[in-house]
Amino acid sequence: MLHLIYILAFTVIAFFAISNLIRSLITISADTQRGTWTDTPRPSKSRQNSPYQASHPELYDEQGKPINEPLLVIRSVSVEDARQKLDSLYESSPSQTRPTEDES
């Protein structure tokens, strides 16, 4: 009996998943035929001179205008530079116990 309940439950879930997939495909097909769906966002006409519509507060400056600059800049460093920086951070840590000269 329990097997029949599992089969029935998974059949219902599969039916909803496939119907949702078909509904999404029909919606995307209708949107592409109307020209309202593209894979790249279009600039919003409600904002003046804005290449995109920002919705997160961190994407606006103090005047409320969207910022147009990279938010994350990654600088490449060599392995030795990174190792030296990590060593200096480790050595400056207050919990670091340094061996004294007479212990070694």
N, C-alpha and C positions, 0 to 999 in steps of 0.2 A: 504493500500500500504506500509506503514511504517513497518507493521508487517512482510510482505514478505521480505523486505530488511534485517531486523534483523535476520530472520530465515536463509536467504541465507548467511549472513555474519558469523553467528555462525556455520553454516554447513561447510563453507570453513575453518574456524579456527579449527574446530574439525577434519576435514580431514587432515590438515597439522599436527596437534598434533599427531594423530594416525599414520600417515605415518612416522613421525619422531621417534615415539616410536618403530615401527616395524623395521625401519632402524637401530636404536641403538641396538635393540636386535639381529639383524642379525650380526652387527659388533662385538658385544661382543661374540657372539657364534663363529664366525670365529676366533677371537683372542684367545679364550680359546682352540680351537682345534689346533691352531698352537703353543700354549704355550707361547704367547707373553703377555697375560694379566693375572695378578694375583692380589689378593687383598692386597698384601704387596709389597712395593717398593723393587726392587732389587738394590744392590750396583752398582754404575756406574763403568765400567771398564776403563774409561778415566782418572779417578782420582786415584792416588796411595794411598792405605791404607785408603780410605774414606768409612765409612759405609753407607753414603747417599750422594746424590748430593744436595748441598745447593745452592740456587739461590738468596737469599736475602743478601745484603751487610752486615747486622748485624750478619750473621751467619759465617762470616770469621774473622780471627784474623788479626793482623797487617801485617803478612807475606803473607796473601792471602790463608791460609789453613783453611779448615772448622773447627770450634770449636766443641768439643765433650764434652760438659758439659751442665747441665740444665740451661736454660735461666731464669726460674722463680722458685724461692724457696719460698714456703709458710710455715711460722712457725706458729704453733698453739699457741695461747695465751688464757689465761683465760678471762672471762668476766670482772673480777675486774681489771686486768692489762689493758685491752683495755679501760675501763671506766676511769681509772686514767690517762692514756695517753691523752685521749680526753679532760678530765677536765683540764689538764695542758696546752694543746694547746689552749683551750678556754680562760683560765685565762691569758695566755701570749699574747693574741690577742690585738693589739693596739686599736682596736675599742671597746674593752670591757669597759663598764662603771661599775665601782665597787661602790656599796653603801657604804657610810661612816658610822661610828659607830653611829653618832648622828641622822642619817636619819631613822634608824630602830626603 
